């Protein structure tokens, strides 16, 4: 039963497992407290960004503004954080609120403006990046060491990044997705007409999904701030498409309605760690991105090999 | 060793040159001015000497590059590889590895962590963000690894900087143009990528000059250092009907020239970067040109600096390198422009003052 529920994530788990084994063969030092810490730190921002993308993808949309919200929250956090614990907490809350606000704008435009999500978020992508550039025209800013250490440090083999991610996953994501809202989000993504007929408030569900996405993207930005200890308005760009890749790789359907959290999160780690592995393997930098894309493609094709065995295309189309 | 004196003398010369060089630039060939400077000049009077513990060679050196999608970065890596293959250099280098993370700060952090794990002696760095790597640089330094940043330098003082002075570059372009237009006129300013350190510094240098002349009016567009983008935005600016008396451009200059050609306008004086297409067109069409460019040999110079410091030499923490300059008078095919190579090729492949001399044939043969 559990396996059925999570079987879309199996591909990502197997891929990450193989990648780590190969990495360990090339660089045995990753099995040290420092190694565990860098592995965990590497993928956490993308993992949070992938959750932000996943909740929007579940509604049948796609959020191109994820990277811009990551940049914006990174700039806000690094610029206003200060060094007093109280101001740090206040700025973190403010940053998450700005993320929620960004999601609200997206959500309202999608739900009531009746504009395609891809266009709405493309437009807001420019707006949010512009705001980030206004907050921080030049890279810089300051983050207190205790903030950076609380998120990127580690206790023996336990990296704090894992703790932060699990808190977001089990204290925020899971309760929300198991609530009526979560069910509504999946229903709207699967069949908006049917969801409406069953009495689900579709616009409200859409808005809340985008708000949730905004909050997770802002959380990704906060994590990135701890990792880089500074703000840079151009930092988030790569998270937009990588988060989409992580979501698809993690087994969610871009058409909406289907997808569970573990897959995209694990896929995010795979996508983030792969560049270190290519480096450890001594691949020329010029071909690294070719290999990165190639490995991703091979993994995805391999994951879909079963489709060759089925007798009837209907089974595939239904899946 | 009199090193301090040498540095001060050189600093004086650099700052004085800041005022005078521009006037000189026109009469003297550009390389002559560059030739007057020593290789490891300190950035300014506040520059400290970098303290680092001497280490026994040969060394394991890693080049951490960010973006790889343009000709400059490709040449930079080719030149760095060619440099480490030179017999005199090879003796000091046990292992040399290169990695490119793309313009993705966390990927570059990961890559540098990987280099820390691999136990290298020095990391030579072209950063994806001037500030985003500071924490991982702290970790590297704590692990006893020397970090030398070049081109897109980082802000932390724990790393050595090797770069051309971008402010000065913008200033030189502007001064040359102002002389050409007679202290007045409409100047089209083609900027780079918004929000980057290089764009801001070059523009500040340009503005420092322009604002001194009330008769100068500037119009800004963003060409993103890219020929195609620059051509498009310049064409748009020309379509607005404004007559421009000169162009100050941070890059994508081949595109800038093409946009003027396509509009059928007379070519104004253009001060810009050092792309091959720009210089080739200037040689062919004889329009007034000043070309000062970021040298792709900076990566090799970073390696040279790293090896020197590891060997125990005392160098400044920030090193300002010479500005490779060419004007119409100094253009020479096969030397500072290459009619048979692509437009996108970056011409200043050698930094002769630092003993870095390469030929286009040699570096293009190197596999990246």
Boltz contact constraints between the chains, C-beta under 6 A:
constraints:
  - contact:
      token1: [A, 27]
      token2: [B, 117]
      max_distance: 6.0
  - contact:
      token1: [A, 29]
      token2: [B, 117]
      max_distance: 6.0
  - contact:
      token1: [A, 38]
      token2: [B, 113]
      max_distance: 6.0
  - contact:
      token1: [A, 42]
      token2: [B, 110]
      max_distance: 6.0
  - contact:
      token1: [A, 45]
      token2: [B, 106]
      max_distance: 6.0
  - contact:
      token1: [A, 133]
      token2: [B, 195]
      max_distance: 6.0
  - contact:
      token1: [A, 138]
      token2: [B, 200]
      max_distance: 6.0
  - contact:
      token1: [A, 139]
      token2: [B, 129]
      max_distance: 6.0
  - contact:
      token1: [A, 139]
      token2: [B, 130]
      max_distance: 6.0
  - contact:
      token1: [A, 139]
      token2: [B, 131]
      max_distance: 6.0
  - contact:
      token1: [A, 140]
      token2: [B, 131]
      max_distance: 6.0
  - contact:
      token1: [A, 228]
      token2: [B, 105]
      max_distance: 6.0
  - contact:
      token1: [A, 228]
      token2: [B, 132]
      max_distance: 6.0
  - contact:
      token1: [A, 229]
      token2: [B, 134]
      max_distance: 6.0
  - contact:
      token1: [A, 229]
      token2: [B, 135]
      max_distance: 6.0
  - contact:
      token1: [A, 230]
      token2: [B, 131]
      max_distance: 6.0
  - contact:
      token1: [A, 230]
      token2: [B, 132]
      max_distance: 6.0
  - contact:
      token1: [A, 232]
      token2: [B, 129]
      max_distance: 6.0
  - contact:
      token1: [A, 232]
      token2: [B, 132]
      max_distance: 6.0
  - contact:
      token1: [A, 233]
      token2: [B, 195]
      max_distance: 6.0
  - contact:
      token1: [A, 234]
      token2: [B, 195]
      max_distance: 6.0
  - contact:
      token1: [A, 235]
      token2: [B, 105]
      max_distance: 6.0
  - contact:
      token1: [A, 238]
      token2: [B, 104]
      max_distance: 6.0
  - contact:
      token1: [A, 275]
      token2: [B, 107]
      max_distance: 6.0
  - contact:
      token1: [A, 276]
      token2: [B, 110]
      max_distance: 6.0
  - contact:
      token1: [A, 276]
      token2: [B, 114]
      max_distance: 6.0
  - contact:
      token1: [A, 279]
      token2: [B, 99]
      max_distance: 6.0
  - contact:
      token1: [A, 279]
      token2: [B, 111]
      max_distance: 6.0
  - contact:
      token1: [A, 279]
      token2: [B, 114]
      max_distance: 6.0
  - contact:
      token1: [A, 285]
      token2: [B, 68]
      max_distance: 6.0
  - contact:
      token1: [A, 285]
      token2: [B, 98]
      max_distance: 6.0
  - contact:
      token1: [A, 285]
      token2: [B, 99]
      max_distance: 6.0
  - contact:
      token1: [A, 285]
      token2: [B, 100]
      max_distance: 6.0
  - contact:
      token1: [A, 286]
      token2: [B, 368]
      max_distance: 6.0
